[in-house]
Amino acid sequence: MTTNNVKQSSRYIAVTILEKIEKNQSFSNLLLTEAVKNNRLTDKDRGLLTELVYGVIQNKLLLDYQLEPFIKQPNKVENWVKQLLRLSLYQMTQLDKIPTHAVVNEAVRIAKIRGHKGIAGFVNGVLRSVDRKGVRSPEVIEDSIKKISITYSFPVWIIELLIEEVGINETKKIVQSLSKRAKVSLRVNTQRVTLDEAIIQLNEEGYDVRKSKVASEGLICENGLPVHSKLFTDGLITVQDESSMLVAEAMQIKSGDQILDACAAPGGKTTHMATYLNGTDGMVTALDLNKNKLKKVRENAERLKVSSQIKAMQMDARKVNEKFSEQSFDKILVDAPCSGLGLMKRKPDIRYQKTLDDIYSLQTIQGDILNSVAPLLKEGGRLIYSTCTVTLKENNEVIETFLKKHTDFKLEPVFTFNKSVQLSEKGLLNLYPHYFDTDGFFIASLVKR
């Protein structure tokens, strides 16, 4: 294999991506998209690249625990070499179809090209030792928190926080679920095409789809990504997780409603709400701080043919009183900035980029946004608060604090079409990822008295 061929291989590219993620806190999904665009990869190579990058990230702490006995001076190992060893060990221990000798040979070739013979010899020695002696199991770890942390590769602080909030058994289920790969779920614009019609058309195009057990307008795609389907091009379907589809249901939108979407980008929920307005004089006023993200909202609205129902504005949701009068809106959605810990199936690197301090900082921002938008809601209007995280600190506690300050608001049970989606005693929706194999999500529904 030539040097050029090695540099264009999935494994070489994966090492580069993993190095950037760890050094620069870059997001894996964005780097993967960029790599696919910039390299001529076959479908098989693209699949392997994705598997390697996500697999190493999702198992990083476990891989390091297994490698530790074989590396005498870990602090002297360069970052890219560390990534190469993790990548190789992941293939050796968790991918059945790749022979060990092929993994080792490829790793040595990459080490020679990126480094020198000395590094290649080191990589070869470590991997040969692993193959001879085998790796240790985290089952021997006596500390229960550390054992869960290493087994599922979640930082200790996340494990400790979840145990404090929901107990150890539920914590194991949550992290086990978040260690799986995300399903591809689609939202169908049922104002323009029925679910059954969409299924038939997607089946004809070779996609295997079934109805969601969570969202009334959702489909699960078992193969491929239907962004090349005619339904997607025509704006009849879009990619959106089932859990986030429940937000528009919870809003209970009526014809002509004036809706404020306080944190709109990238626009999945914005466009979903707009479909319920269905050509009436209702409007979704979509705010976001980021100009480029607002561009994405507009692009999605145009493709989904709901532009006439959406007014996108660049604005900090904490300063809405400078632009809008009190009681301007029938419905308000605060899909708040959050830690995103519920998204770790599709963005596994989040777990290494957040800290407990971030949770507390976000809690303050979430409360500030709610306090800011509250006066803009009409009496009898509905305020929906949602996040894509699983921590009670960003969810239940934020709502409890808000209600103590705003006695003119009361909690109502979150409305869903699917009654198998269970609510808490107070009517909150804490949708943990293992319940329906979705993202982790939270929704609270408040009404102004």
GUZA-239425 format. One line per field, with one value per residue (C-alpha): chain; x, y, z; residue number from 1. Coordinates in steps of 0.1 Angstrom, whole numbers, plus 5000, padded with zeros to 4 digits. Layout:
mol [A, ...]
X [X, ...]
Y [Y, ...]
Z [Z, ...]
seq [NUM, ...]
END
This chain:
mol [A, A, A, A, A, A, A, A, A, A, A, A, A, A, A, A, A, A, A, A, A, A, A, A, A, A, A, A, A, A, A, A, A, A, A, A, A, A, A, A, A, A, A, A, A, A, A, A, A, A, A, A, A, A, A, A, A, A, A, A, A, A, A, A, A, A, A, A, A, A, A, A, A, A, A, A, A, A, A, A, A, A, A, A, A, A, A, A, A, A, A, A, A, A, A, A, A, A, A, A, A, A, A, A, A, A, A, A, A, A, A, A, A, A, A, A, A, A, A, A, A, A, A, A, A, A, A, A, A, A, A, A, A, A, A, A, A, A, A, A, A, A, A, A, A, A, A, A, A, A, A, A, A, A, A, A, A, A, A, A, A, A, A, A, A, A, A, A, A, A, A, A, A, A, A, A, A, A, A, A, A, A, A, A, A, A, A, A, A, A, A, A, A, A, A, A, A, A, A, A, A, A, A, A, A, A, A, A, A, A, A, A, A, A, A, A, A, A, A, A, A, A, A, A, A, A, A, A, A, A, A, A, A, A, A, A, A, A, A, A, A, A, A, A, A, A, A, A, A, A, A, A, A, A, A, A, A, A, A, A, A, A, A, A, A, A, A, A, A, A, A, A, A, A, A, A, A, A, A, A, A, A, A, A, A, A, A, A, A, A, A, A, A, A, A, A, A, A, A, A, A, A, A, A, A, A, A, A, A, A, A, A, A, A, A, A, A, A, A, A, A, A, A, A, A, A, A, A, A, A, A, A, A, A, A, A, A, A, A, A, A, A, A, A, A, A, A, A, A, A, A, A, A, A, A, A, A, A, A, A, A, A, A, A, A, A, A, A, A, A, A, A, A, A, A, A, A, A, A, A, A, A, A, A, A, A, A, A, A, A, A, A, A, A, A, A, A, A, A, A, A, A, A, A, A, A, A, A, A, A, A, A, A, A, A, A, A, A, A, A, A, A, A, A, A, A, A, A, A, A, A, A, A, A, A, A, A, A, A, A, A, A, A, A, A, A, A, A, A]
X [5000, 5014, 5019, 4991, 4967, 4974, 4967, 4934, 4923, 4895, 4918, 4943, 4915, 4899, 4932, 4933, 4896, 4900, 4931, 4912, 4883, 4905, 4928, 4903, 4870, 4857, 4824, 4827, 4797, 4810, 4845, 4831, 4809, 4839, 4861, 4836, 4833, 4871, 4881, 4870, 4856, 4835, 4802, 4821, 4850, 4825, 4808, 4841, 4852, 4820, 4822, 4858, 4853, 4821, 4833, 4865, 4848, 4820, 4846, 4875, 4877, 4874, 4901, 4925, 4918, 4926, 4957, 4972, 4991, 5009, 5022, 5050, 5052, 5018, 5026, 5053, 5030, 5019, 4982, 4980, 4998, 4973, 4944, 4960, 4963, 4927, 4916, 4935, 4924, 4887, 4890, 4907, 4883, 4849, 4849, 4846, 4852, 4887, 4916, 4940, 4971, 4955, 4947, 4983, 4999, 4978, 4986, 5023, 5020, 5002, 5028, 5057, 5041, 5030, 5060, 5091, 5104, 5107, 5070, 5061, 5080, 5063, 5029, 5037, 5050, 5020, 4994, 5013, 5014, 4977, 4971, 4992, 4980, 4945, 4929, 4916, 4879, 4863, 4844, 4873, 4870, 4856, 4844, 4809, 4810, 4844, 4832, 4802, 4824, 4850, 4825, 4804, 4831, 4813, 4832, 4828, 4810, 4781, 4777, 4777, 4752, 4728, 4731, 4722, 4692, 4677, 4697, 4723, 4700, 4684, 4718, 4731, 4701, 4706, 4743, 4738, 4712, 4733, 4761, 4741, 4740, 4711, 4683, 4674, 4640, 4619, 4591, 4564, 4544, 4510, 4493, 4506, 4510, 4498, 4522, 4510, 4516, 4550, 4559, 4548, 4568, 4599, 4596, 4594, 4627, 4644, 4640, 4628, 4606, 4582, 4559, 4574, 4561, 4566, 4556, 4524, 4541, 4574, 4589, 4620, 4643, 4661, 4685, 4703, 4696, 4666, 4679, 4681, 4645, 4619, 4599, 4628, 4636, 4599, 4599, 4574, 4598, 4627, 4652, 4643, 4644, 4611, 4616, 4618, 4587, 4567, 4573, 4550, 4523, 4527, 4522, 4485, 4487, 4455, 4448, 4460, 4482, 4510, 4540, 4574, 4602, 4628, 4658, 4649, 4680, 4684, 4646, 4633, 4607, 4601, 4591, 4571, 4550, 4546, 4530, 4501, 4494, 4486, 4483, 4464, 4474, 4493, 4530, 4561, 4585, 4619, 4647, 4684, 4716, 4736, 4732, 4745, 4722, 4693, 4702, 4698, 4663, 4654, 4668, 4648, 4616, 4620, 4626, 4597, 4575, 4565, 4585, 4553, 4545, 4580, 4596, 4633, 4651, 4686, 4681, 4692, 4661, 4670, 4663, 4629, 4613, 4633, 4614, 4581, 4552, 4537, 4511, 4521, 4520, 4495, 4522, 4559, 4585, 4617, 4638, 4666, 4704, 4715, 4743, 4730, 4737, 4706, 4722, 4751, 4740, 4746, 4772, 4792, 4820, 4797, 4804, 4841, 4835, 4810, 4816, 4794, 4802, 4786, 4754, 4752, 4760, 4733, 4708, 4712, 4708, 4677, 4661, 4670, 4653, 4622, 4620, 4625, 4598, 4571, 4556, 4552, 4526, 4489, 4467, 4456, 4485, 4509, 4546, 4565, 4600, 4621, 4657, 4677, 4694, 4687, 4698, 4671, 4692, 4685, 4650, 4628, 4648, 4646, 4608, 4605, 4625, 4605, 4571, 4582, 4590, 4560, 4529, 4507, 4519, 4508, 4519, 4497, 4503, 4523, 4500, 4510, 4490, 4507, 4494, 4521, 4545, 4545, 4545, 4557, 4532, 4534, 4528, 4564, 4579, 4613, 4620, 4650, 4668, 4661, 4624, 4619, 4655, 4653, 4674, 4671, 4645, 4625, 4592, 4573, 4539, 4529, 4498, 4495, 4465]
Y [5000, 5034, 5063, 5081, 5052, 5050, 5087, 5083, 5053, 5054, 5045, 5073, 5099, 5086, 5092, 5128, 5134, 5120, 5141, 5173, 5164, 5159, 5189, 5215, 5202, 5200, 5182, 5147, 5150, 5182, 5167, 5135, 5155, 5176, 5144, 5127, 5158, 5162, 5126, 5101, 5074, 5044, 5037, 5009, 5033, 5060, 5034, 5022, 5058, 5066, 5034, 5040, 5076, 5071, 5038, 5052, 5082, 5061, 5037, 5061, 5056, 5019, 5017, 5038, 5015, 4985, 5001, 5014, 4982, 4981, 5017, 5025, 5063, 5074, 5111, 5109, 5094, 5119, 5126, 5111, 5079, 5076, 5079, 5053, 5028, 5035, 5030, 4998, 4984, 4992, 4972, 4943, 4940, 4952, 4947, 4910, 4912, 4927, 4902, 4913, 4910, 4934, 4959, 4958, 4960, 4990, 5007, 5002, 5016, 5047, 5051, 5050, 5077, 5101, 5095, 5073, 5037, 5042, 5051, 5023, 4998, 5011, 5008, 4973, 4962, 4975, 4959, 4926, 4925, 4932, 4904, 4879, 4888, 4901, 4931, 4935, 4937, 4967, 4941, 4938, 4975, 4976, 5012, 5011, 5046, 5041, 5008, 5023, 5052, 5029, 5003, 5029, 5056, 5084, 5109, 5103, 5136, 5126, 5092, 5109, 5135, 5109, 5086, 5116, 5124, 5090, 5063, 5038, 5013, 5040, 5056, 5023, 5021, 5057, 5054, 5020, 5035, 5066, 5043, 5030, 5045, 5069, 5058, 5078, 5093, 5114, 5138, 5137, 5169, 5152, 5184, 5175, 5137, 5109, 5087, 5056, 5075, 5085, 5049, 5036, 5061, 5056, 5018, 5022, 5042, 5013, 5027, 5004, 5026, 5020, 5043, 5058, 5045, 5080, 5108, 5109, 5122, 5102, 5074, 5053, 5045, 5012, 5017, 5046, 5083, 5094, 5130, 5120, 5108, 5127, 5133, 5151, 5172, 5181, 5192, 5165, 5149, 5161, 5145, 5151, 5129, 5115, 5131, 5167, 5161, 5160, 5197, 5209, 5184, 5198, 5234, 5225, 5251, 5266, 5283, 5319, 5315, 5340, 5320, 5330, 5305, 5320, 5298, 5286, 5273, 5250, 5251, 5216, 5226, 5260, 5244, 5217, 5244, 5263, 5233, 5234, 5270, 5256, 5288, 5309, 5343, 5326, 5333, 5318, 5345, 5326, 5341, 5331, 5348, 5333, 5348, 5318, 5295, 5317, 5312, 5275, 5281, 5301, 5273, 5246, 5267, 5272, 5236, 5225, 5252, 5270, 5303, 5323, 5312, 5320, 5354, 5348, 5375, 5377, 5384, 5374, 5358, 5375, 5409, 5403, 5430, 5456, 5445, 5430, 5443, 5424, 5398, 5397, 5359, 5331, 5305, 5306, 5279, 5281, 5252, 5263, 5262, 5231, 5207, 5184, 5153, 5137, 5138, 5116, 5088, 5111, 5134, 5112, 5137, 5160, 5139, 5149, 5186, 5195, 5199, 5203, 5240, 5242, 5227, 5254, 5282, 5269, 5267, 5304, 5312, 5289, 5307, 5342, 5333, 5320, 5352, 5374, 5358, 5353, 5389, 5384, 5356, 5364, 5354, 5319, 5313, 5284, 5284, 5252, 5247, 5219, 5207, 5179, 5169, 5144, 5164, 5174, 5205, 5218, 5205, 5200, 5224, 5252, 5249, 5248, 5280, 5297, 5288, 5301, 5335, 5336, 5327, 5337, 5305, 5270, 5235, 5215, 5179, 5178, 5169, 5141, 5121, 5089, 5082, 5055, 5084, 5085, 5118, 5125, 5130, 5168, 5163, 5168, 5148, 5134, 5112, 5092, 5076, 5040, 5044, 5044, 5044, 5081, 5111, 5121, 5150, 5171, 5191, 5212, 5228, 5260, 5281, 5318, 5322]
Z [5000, 4990, 5014, 4995, 4998, 5036, 5040, 5022, 5043, 5068, 5097, 5089, 5085, 5118, 5137, 5124, 5133, 5168, 5174, 5164, 5187, 5217, 5211, 5199, 5214, 5178, 5172, 5157, 5135, 5118, 5113, 5098, 5074, 5063, 5059, 5038, 5016, 5012, 5006, 4979, 5001, 4991, 5010, 5028, 5038, 5049, 5071, 5086, 5092, 5111, 5131, 5141, 5152, 5171, 5185, 5199, 5214, 5230, 5245, 5252, 5290, 5287, 5259, 5281, 5311, 5289, 5274, 5306, 5317, 5284, 5283, 5308, 5303, 5290, 5295, 5268, 5242, 5216, 5212, 5177, 5188, 5217, 5192, 5169, 5198, 5209, 5173, 5170, 5203, 5195, 5163, 5181, 5210, 5196, 5158, 5148, 5111, 5111, 5117, 5144, 5122, 5097, 5124, 5137, 5102, 5093, 5126, 5120, 5085, 5098, 5126, 5101, 5079, 5106, 5128, 5124, 5129, 5166, 5170, 5147, 5168, 5200, 5184, 5172, 5206, 5225, 5202, 5200, 5238, 5240, 5215, 5236, 5271, 5265, 5282, 5318, 5325, 5344, 5364, 5387, 5398, 5433, 5434, 5419, 5405, 5388, 5375, 5357, 5345, 5329, 5316, 5297, 5293, 5310, 5332, 5370, 5375, 5352, 5369, 5403, 5393, 5377, 5408, 5430, 5409, 5398, 5417, 5406, 5387, 5366, 5360, 5345, 5322, 5311, 5302, 5286, 5263, 5256, 5245, 5216, 5182, 5174, 5152, 5121, 5127, 5103, 5108, 5082, 5074, 5078, 5066, 5031, 5031, 5054, 5073, 5053, 5020, 5031, 5041, 5007, 4988, 5010, 5006, 4968, 4970, 4990, 5025, 5053, 5076, 5104, 5125, 5156, 5190, 5205, 5181, 5161, 5129, 5132, 5112, 5120, 5091, 5095, 5065, 5050, 5054, 5033, 5026, 4989, 4988, 4968, 4999, 5015, 4984, 4982, 5019, 5030, 5055, 5076, 5099, 5136, 5167, 5179, 5214, 5200, 5179, 5211, 5216, 5189, 5201, 5236, 5223, 5214, 5186, 5172, 5139, 5140, 5171, 5175, 5187, 5201, 5196, 5219, 5210, 5175, 5156, 5137, 5132, 5136, 5162, 5146, 5112, 5130, 5148, 5116, 5099, 5125, 5115, 5080, 5059, 5085, 5098, 5126, 5129, 5146, 5155, 5157, 5176, 5179, 5189, 5161, 5126, 5108, 5127, 5118, 5082, 5088, 5102, 5070, 5047, 5066, 5064, 5027, 5019, 5041, 5025, 5057, 5052, 5052, 5088, 5102, 5110, 5119, 5140, 5154, 5191, 5226, 5242, 5275, 5259, 5243, 5264, 5243, 5212, 5222, 5243, 5272, 5263, 5226, 5222, 5226, 5229, 5238, 5234, 5253, 5239, 5262, 5257, 5277, 5283, 5255, 5276, 5261, 5226, 5234, 5211, 5181, 5197, 5220, 5225, 5245, 5276, 5276, 5268, 5296, 5334, 5364, 5364, 5329, 5343, 5370, 5344, 5320, 5349, 5354, 5316, 5314, 5343, 5329, 5295, 5312, 5334, 5303, 5281, 5308, 5306, 5268, 5272, 5271, 5300, 5294, 5271, 5271, 5278, 5269, 5284, 5268, 5268, 5252, 5285, 5313, 5344, 5369, 5376, 5341, 5339, 5370, 5392, 5367, 5365, 5403, 5407, 5379, 5395, 5429, 5413, 5389, 5409, 5379, 5361, 5369, 5357, 5334, 5323, 5291, 5262, 5239, 5213, 5224, 5259, 5265, 5270, 5308, 5327, 5363, 5391, 5384, 5347, 5336, 5308, 5317, 5287, 5296, 5266, 5276, 5277, 5239, 5226, 5218, 5227, 5264, 5265, 5289, 5285, 5309, 5301, 5320, 5316, 5326, 5349]
seq [1, 2, 3, 4, 5, 6, 7, 8, 9, 10, 11, 12, 13, 14, 15, 16, 17, 18, 19, 20, 21, 22, 23, 24, 25, 26, 27, 28, 29, 30, 31, 32, 33, 34, 35, 36, 37, 38, 39, 40, 41, 42, 43, 44, 45, 46, 47, 48, 49, 50, 51, 52, 53, 54, 55, 56, 57, 58, 59, 60, 61, 62, 63, 64, 65, 66, 67, 68, 69, 70, 71, 72, 73, 74, 75, 76, 77, 78, 79, 80, 81, 82, 83, 84, 85, 86, 87, 88, 89, 90, 91, 92, 93, 94, 95, 96, 97, 98, 99, 100, 101, 102, 103, 104, 105, 106, 107, 108, 109, 110, 111, 112, 113, 114, 115, 116, 117, 118, 119, 120, 121, 122, 123, 124, 125, 126, 127, 128, 129, 130, 131, 132, 133, 134, 135, 136, 137, 138, 139, 140, 141, 142, 143, 144, 145, 146, 147, 148, 149, 150, 151, 152, 153, 154, 155, 156, 157, 158, 159, 160, 161, 162, 163, 164, 165, 166, 167, 168, 169, 170, 171, 172, 173, 174, 175, 176, 177, 178, 179, 180, 181, 182, 183, 184, 185, 186, 187, 188, 189, 190, 191, 192, 193, 194, 195, 196, 197, 198, 199, 200, 201, 202, 203, 204, 205, 206, 207, 208, 209, 210, 211, 212, 213, 214, 215, 216, 217, 218, 219, 220, 221, 222, 223, 224, 225, 226, 227, 228, 229, 230, 231, 232, 233, 234, 235, 236, 237, 238, 239, 240, 241, 242, 243, 244, 245, 246, 247, 248, 249, 250, 251, 252, 253, 254, 255, 256, 257, 258, 259, 260, 261, 262, 263, 264, 265, 266, 267, 268, 269, 270, 271, 272, 273, 274, 275, 276, 277, 278, 279, 280, 281, 282, 283, 284, 285, 286, 287, 288, 289, 290, 291, 292, 293, 294, 295, 296, 297, 298, 299, 300, 301, 302, 303, 304, 305, 306, 307, 308, 309, 310, 311, 312, 313, 314, 315, 316, 317, 318, 319, 320, 321, 322, 323, 324, 325, 326, 327, 328, 329, 330, 331, 332, 333, 334, 335, 336, 337, 338, 339, 340, 341, 342, 343, 344, 345, 346, 347, 348, 349, 350, 351, 352, 353, 354, 355, 356, 357, 358, 359, 360, 361, 362, 363, 364, 365, 366, 367, 368, 369, 370, 371, 372, 373, 374, 375, 376, 377, 378, 379, 380, 381, 382, 383, 384, 385, 386, 387, 388, 389, 390, 391, 392, 393, 394, 395, 396, 397, 398, 399, 400, 401, 402, 403, 404, 405, 406, 407, 408, 409, 410, 411, 412, 413, 414, 415, 416, 417, 418, 419, 420, 421, 422, 423, 424, 425, 426, 427, 428, 429, 430, 431, 432, 433, 434, 435, 436, 437, 438, 439, 440, 441, 442, 443, 444, 445, 446, 447, 448, 449]
END
